[in-house]
Amino acid sequence: MQIILVFFLWSTVFSNPAREIFGYNREKILTYIFGILILKAIVLSARAVDVAGEISRGDLTNYLLKPISYFKYWFVRDISSKVLNLLFASVETVVLLLILRPPLYFQTNPGSLLAFLISILIAIILFFGLLFLVNLVALWMPENGWAAQFLFMVIIVEFLSGGVFPLDILPRAIQGVLYSLPFPYLLFFPLQVYLGKLSAVEVVKGLVISGIWVGLILFSVRAVWQKGIRNYSAEGR
């Protein structure tokens, strides 16, 4: 229903096929909408939301006693979950395309497609690191892990990643601030690459910035984990 409502909203705005607003025409804005549907299934679907619950219940102890990496264990679970979600999202998208029959933009430049795939890979790792980091709050406040998740997933990520509307409709000053944060590189940046709205220099710059954020987030996860595990008291066990 959300996709259908957004589809008809933007279809009305771009009822004139020749109209172009904020660098989007009818084909590109509708491609953005359906692209969000697919990318959310790939990037924002994550089994790691259960990490806080495991910590709060004391189930983390079961993994600490085993010769495995807790971080890698959840990353593999995330990837398997994304494959399943992508399958369902693909079916949903095909059904919506058959019903709505929207005009779509298809990227044919090999360089842009390669950069698009790289940006998705970075986005997957970046979101996993961010989500895992947020869940580690439960090491200090076991009862508030869900609140941190809600604030992160529903409010921060949904808006700042471009999941609600394209970020380039905002004033340039705000865009400049957002581009220095990791969130636009989860959904908005990959779609901008696919739609060909960025120059080669902007694409490389975005990949470098998002890659730096991946390094910073993974380093932070390791540091917070090592400090937080000393505070872990296995409540419920």
N, C-alpha and C positions, 0 to 999 in steps of 0.2 A: 504493500500500500504506500509506503514511503516513497519508493522509486516511482510509482505511478503518479503520485501527487506532484513530485518534483518535476517529472517529465512533462506533465501538462502545464505546469507553471512556466517552465522555460520555453515550451512550444508556443505558448501564447505570447511571451515576450518577443520571441523570434518568429512570429507568424509570417513576417515578410522575409523570404529567403535571402534577399539582398542586404538585410540589416546586419550590421556588425557593431557589437558593443564590447568594450574592454578587450578588443582583439579576438573576440569569439563570434563566429557566425553560427547558423543553426546546426550545421553538421558537427562542429567542434564542441559546442556546449552539450549536445546530446551524447556525443562520444564521451565527454567528461562524466556525465551522469552514469552511464553504463560502465565506464572504466572504474568509477568509485565502487560500484557493486562488486566487480571482480577483485580489485585490489584489497578491499576490506576482507574478503575471504582469504586472500593470500597473506596479507601483512598483519591485519588486526585480529585474526582468529588465533587464539593461543590457549593451550592447556595450562600454561604457567600461572593462570589466575588461581589455580588450586594451591599454589605454594604457601600462601598466607594461611590457608586452612590447615595444611599439614603441620605448619609450625605451631599454630594455636592449639591444635589437638595433641601435640607431642609426637605425631607420627614421623617427624623428621629424624627421630632417634633411630628408626628402622634403617634409614639410609646411611646414617653416620657410622653404623656398625658394619657396613658392607664396603668392599674395595671398589667403589665406583665414584665417579664425579657427579655430584648432585646437579651441578650446573649443566653438564653435558647430557645427563639423563633427561632433564626437562626440555632441553633443546631438541633432542631426538623426538620426544613426545609431541612437541610443538610442530615439527615438520610433518609427522604422520597425520596430525590433526588438520594441518593446512591442506594436505592432499585430499582428504575427505571433504573438507569444506569447499575446496575449489571445484570438486566434482558436483556438489549440490548447487553451488553458485552458477556453474556453467549451464546446468539444466534450467535453472530459474531464468538466467539471462536469455537463453535460446527461446524459451516460452514467451518471455516479454517481447523479444524482438519479432517473433512471429505474430504476436497480437498487435503491437504498436507500430511495427514497420518503420522505425525512424531512419532518417538519412544519417549515415555515420561517416566519420573521417578515418581513412586507412593509411597508416604510415608505411611508406615503401622505401625510405632511405635506410640502407643497411647500417650505416653509422649510428643513426638515431635509434634504430631498433636494438643495436648492441648496447648503447648507453642506457636505454630503457630497461633492458634485462639486468644490467649491472646495478642500476638504481634500485630495482626491486629487491635484489639480493642484499644490498646494503640496508634497505628499509626493513627487511625481515629480521636481520641480526640486530639492528638498532632498536626495533620495537621490543624484541625479546629481552634485550638488555635493560631497557627502560622499565618494562613490566616486572622483571625479576627484581630490579632495584627497589621498586615501589613495594613489592611484596615483602621485602626484607624488613620493613617497618615492624612486622609482626614479631621479630626477634626481641624488640623492646616493648611493644604494645600489642600483645596477642589479640586483645579484644577489639582493636581498631584497624585490623588489616583490611577488612571489607570497606571501611570508610575511605582509606587511602586509594583503594582500587576504584571506587565509584568516582572520586574526584579526578583521578587520572584518566580512566577510560571514557567516562560519559561526558565530562565537562572539558578537560584540557585537550585530550587527543582528538575528540570528535570535532571540535571547533578549530583548533590550531593546525590540524593536519590538512584542512581543506575538505573534510568529509561532509560538511554542511553546504558550503558554497566555495567557489574558486577564490583563493586568497588575493588574486591580483585585481579584484574589484575594490579592495581596500586602498586608502591613501598610501602613497609611496613611502612616507615616513614609517607607517606601521608595518608595511611590507619589509622594509629594511631591518626592523627589529625582529620580525618573525623569521627572516632568512638566517639570522644568527643563532636561532634556536634549532633543536633537532626535529621538532614536530612537522614542519612542512615537508621534510624529506621522507616522511612515511607514505603519504598519498599524493600530495599536490605536486611535488617536484617530479616524480616519475611520470605523471600524466602530462605535465608541461613538456617533458622531453618527448613523449610519444606524439603529442599534438604538434611538435615542431615550433613551439612558441619561443624557444630559447636559442640563442646563438651558440656556436661551438665553444666559445670562451665561457659563456654562462653555464653550459652543461658541465664542462671540466671543473669550473669553480664549485658548482653544486656538488659534484661527486667528491671533490677533495674535502669540502666542509663536512659533508655527511660521513665520509670516511674518518675524519678527525673525531667527530662525535662518537662514532662506534668505538674507537680506541679509548676515549675518555670514559664512556659509559661502562665498558667492560673492565677498565681499571678500577672504576668506582665500585662496581659490583664485587670485585675481588676484595677490595679494601674493606667495604662495609660487611661483607660476609665474614672475613677473618675477625673483625672487631665484634660483630653481633653474635657469632657463635659462642664467644666467651660468656655472653649474657644469657644464652639459651638455658632454660631450666626445665624443659620437657614437661610443661603443664599437661595434665591429663594422663601421664604415664607413671 
